[in-house]
C-alpha cells in the first residue's frame, strides 16, 4: 500500500534515515543473548524477548564459534600519510623551523619526502610533535 498522506510519507522517510544510521547492538545485549542460547533456549525464543532478529542471534553464535569472542570489529580506516616511523623526521623538521606555519611544514615535507600532506590534518607542529 502506498503512503498517501504527508505524515505517512514523512514517517517512511524517517524510517529509512533510522535504518541508514542504525548503530550496532551493545556488547552487553550480545553477551546476554549468547548466555540465553548457552542456557539451552532456541535461537528463535532468544530473539523475541531481546527484540533482535533471528539472523542477529545466529550471527552472534557463528562469530563466537569462528573467533572465540564477539567483541566488536574495528574499522581499519585509511593509513596515515606520515607513518609513525617517520615522526622522528617530523620532529627534526619542526625543530629546524619552529616558527613555520603548518602550511610551510606541509610544503617542505612534500618537497623532501615526496608525500603530499594536508596542512590541517598532518601531525606537523601539533600533539607532542612540536619543538617545544
DAGI-V704106 format. One record per residue. N is the residue number from 1. RES is the residue in one small letter. NEAR is the number of other ideal C-beta (glycine too) atoms within 12 Angstrom. D_LAST is the distance of its C-alpha to the last C-alpha in Angstrom with 1 decimal. Layout:
N;RES;NEAR;D_LAST
N;RES;NEAR;D_LAST
This chain:
1;x;6;66.8
2;x;7;64.8
3;x;15;62.7
4;x;10;64.7
5;x;11;63.4
6;x;10;60.0
7;x;11;59.0
8;x;14;59.8
9;x;14;57.9
10;x;13;54.8
11;x;15;55.1
12;x;18;55.3
13;x;15;52.2
14;x;15;50.2
15;x;15;51.4
16;x;14;50.1
17;x;12;46.7
18;x;12;46.6
19;x;11;47.6
20;x;10;45.0
21;x;10;42.1
22;x;11;43.5
23;x;10;41.1
24;x;18;41.9
25;x;23;43.9
26;x;14;42.1
27;x;15;41.8
28;x;14;44.0
29;x;23;46.8
30;x;27;46.6
31;x;20;47.0
32;x;23;49.9
33;x;35;51.6
34;x;30;51.5
35;x;20;52.7
36;x;25;55.7
37;x;30;56.5
38;x;16;56.3
39;x;12;58.7
40;x;10;61.3
41;x;20;61.1
42;x;15;61.6
43;x;25;58.7
44;x;18;60.7
45;x;16;61.3
46;x;29;57.6
47;x;25;56.4
48;x;17;58.5
49;x;14;57.3
50;x;27;53.6
51;x;14;54.1
52;x;26;52.8
53;x;17;54.7
54;x;20;56.6
55;x;13;54.4
56;x;27;51.3
57;x;34;52.9
58;x;21;54.1
59;x;24;50.6
60;x;36;49.1
61;x;26;51.9
62;x;16;51.5
63;x;20;47.7
64;x;21;48.0
65;x;14;50.8
66;x;11;48.8
67;x;14;45.4
68;x;8;46.2
69;x;15;44.0
70;x;29;43.5
71;x;14;39.8
72;x;17;38.4
73;x;10;37.4
74;x;6;33.9
75;x;7;33.5
76;x;6;31.9
77;x;6;30.3
78;x;7;29.1
79;x;10;27.0
80;x;17;23.5
81;x;22;23.3
82;x;30;20.4
83;x;15;21.3
84;x;15;19.1
85;x;10;20.3
86;x;23;18.5
87;x;22;15.0
88;x;15;14.3
89;x;23;15.5
90;x;36;13.3
91;x;25;10.1
92;x;20;11.9
93;x;33;12.7
94;x;31;9.3
95;x;19;8.3
96;x;19;11.7
97;x;21;11.5
98;x;18;8.2
99;x;14;10.7
100;x;21;13.1
101;x;18;14.4
102;x;27;15.0
103;x;17;18.6
104;x;21;17.8
105;x;37;15.6
106;x;30;18.6
107;x;22;21.1
108;x;28;19.5
109;x;34;19.4
110;x;21;23.0
111;x;14;24.0
112;x;19;22.7
113;x;22;23.4
114;x;12;26.2
115;x;22;24.9
116;x;17;24.7
117;x;29;22.0
118;x;19;21.8
119;x;22;19.0
120;x;14;19.4
121;x;16;19.6
122;x;32;17.4
123;x;30;14.2
124;x;41;12.5
125;x;31;9.3
126;x;22;10.1
127;x;15;10.6
128;x;14;8.3
129;x;26;8.3
130;x;21;5.4
131;x;19;3.8
132;x;12;0.0
